[in-house]
Amino acid sequence: MSERAKDRVYSEDEIAARLQSELPHWRYENGWIRRRYRTASWKGTLMVINAVGHLAEAAWHHPDLTASYAWVEVRLMNHAAKGITDKDFELAKKIEDVVQWQPGKAGGALEGTPGGDQRFAYIKYDD
């Protein structure tokens, strides 16, 4: 993909359509696509921040983050292009896949965190 194609800025209508079909928990507001992840505690908040940080650095596309005790907000916008581009959508999808992953529901050998014990509470999943 050429640099020009990666940096094509989407219109507000195009952004709304893509969010609705591809990232229903994300919203467009004040020039950013954004998503708030609810966590069970500071431990979960820090783990989400670290996961997002790893993905952003690997992608070389960095979001703005705001965090509190039990939530993290991720905001994406392509600063160089001054708008929302494919880079934003692609990184948002990868973040969503990683943060919302529930191994216990996916099957296989990985059980996921124990659901009934608050000592192990982590993410407040959307489903």
C-alpha positions in Angstrom: 0.0 0.0 0.0 1.4 3.4 -0.9 2.0 6.1 1.7 -0.7 8.2 0.0 -3.3 5.4 0.3 -2.5 4.8 4.0 -3.0 8.4 4.7 -6.3 9.0 3.0 -8.5 10.9 5.4 -12.0 9.6 5.8 -15.1 11.9 5.9 -17.3 11.9 9.0 -20.0 9.8 7.2 -17.4 7.3 6.1 -16.0 7.1 9.7 -19.4 6.6 11.1 -20.2 3.8 8.6 -16.9 2.0 9.3 -17.2 2.2 13.1 -20.8 0.9 12.9 -19.7 -2.1 10.8 -16.2 -2.8 12.0 -15.8 -1.3 15.5 -19.3 -0.9 17.1 -17.9 0.0 20.6 -15.8 2.8 19.2 -17.2 6.3 18.5 -16.1 9.4 16.6 -15.8 12.6 18.6 -13.8 15.8 18.2 -11.7 14.5 15.4 -10.7 11.2 17.1 -12.0 7.6 17.1 -12.2 6.6 20.7 -13.0 3.7 23.0 -13.2 3.4 26.7 -12.3 0.1 28.2 -13.7 -0.7 31.7 -11.4 -2.6 34.0 -11.9 -4.2 37.4 -9.0 -2.3 39.1 -5.8 -0.4 38.7 -4.1 -3.7 37.9 -6.3 -4.2 34.9 -6.0 -0.6 33.8 -2.2 -0.9 33.8 -2.3 -4.1 31.8 -4.6 -2.5 29.2 -2.2 0.4 28.9 0.8 -1.9 28.5 -1.0 -4.0 25.8 -2.0 -0.9 23.9 1.5 0.5 24.2 3.0 -2.6 22.8 0.6 -2.7 19.8 1.1 1.0 19.1 4.9 0.8 19.2 4.9 -2.3 17.0 2.6 -0.5 14.5 4.5 2.8 14.8 1.1 4.6 15.3 0.6 6.0 18.7 -2.8 6.8 20.4 -3.5 9.2 23.1 -4.5 7.5 26.3 -6.4 8.7 29.4 -6.6 6.5 32.4 -8.2 6.2 35.8 -8.6 3.5 38.5 -11.0 1.4 36.5 -10.9 2.6 32.9 -8.7 3.4 30.0 -9.7 5.6 27.0 -7.9 5.1 23.8 -8.0 7.9 21.2 -6.7 7.5 17.6 -6.1 10.1 14.9 -3.4 10.3 12.3 -1.6 13.5 13.3 0.4 13.7 10.1 -2.7 13.4 7.9 -4.8 15.5 10.3 -7.7 13.1 10.3 -8.8 9.5 10.6 -7.0 7.1 8.2 -6.7 3.4 7.6 -3.9 3.4 10.2 -6.4 4.4 12.9 -8.9 1.8 11.9 -6.3 -1.0 11.7 -4.8 -0.2 15.0 -8.2 0.1 16.7 -9.1 -3.4 15.4 -5.9 -4.9 16.7 -6.4 -3.2 20.1 -10.0 -4.4 20.2 -8.9 -8.0 19.4 -6.3 -8.1 22.1 -8.1 -6.3 24.9 -11.4 -8.0 24.4 -9.9 -11.5 23.9 -11.4 -14.1 26.2 -9.5 -17.3 26.1 -12.1 -19.2 28.1 -14.7 -18.5 25.5 -12.5 -19.3 22.6 -11.9 -22.9 23.6 -8.6 -24.6 23.8 -6.2 -25.1 26.6 -6.2 -21.5 27.9 -8.9 -21.0 30.5 -8.9 -17.3 31.0 -9.1 -15.5 34.3 -11.4 -17.0 37.0 -14.8 -15.3 36.7 -16.1 -15.9 40.2 -13.2 -14.6 42.2 -12.7 -10.9 42.5 -9.0 -11.3 43.3 -8.5 -12.2 39.6 -10.9 -9.6 38.1 -9.3 -8.0 35.1 -11.4 -6.5 32.2 -15.1 -5.8 32.2 -15.9 -7.4 28.8 -18.6 -6.1 26.6 -20.6 -9.3 26.2 
